[in-house]
């Protein structure tokens, strides 16, 4: 199901954004040196350091004529490349879906409420779809 991978990306983006905000706050408060960020900075905050092409905002900003199926596969590949425990676990069948369907799914999971959601909200969504 394409929705589950998109839900994963939304959750990963929410965690990434929250971790980035915490890192910036720590740097501004002098609790952390201002330097280039590394994966460990995000893992410490229970988030993945998402490659740009795997960030939800990046996918939403792609031009209307972009191949979203290919972009979603590339996003999953980039995450698995950076985070070995997920290797071979993320969905890859997006290219069989029409761009409009994928765009609709991305936009559905981009509401303000879902952008602010965390933790168990995503667990309940994924288990209720099984």
Secondary structure by P-SEA (a helix, b strand, c coil): caaaaaaaaaaaaaaaaaaaaaaaaaaaacccccccccaaaaaaaccccccccccaaaaaacccccaaaaaaaaaaaaaaaaccccccccccccccccaaaaaaaaaaaccccccccccaaaaaaaaaac
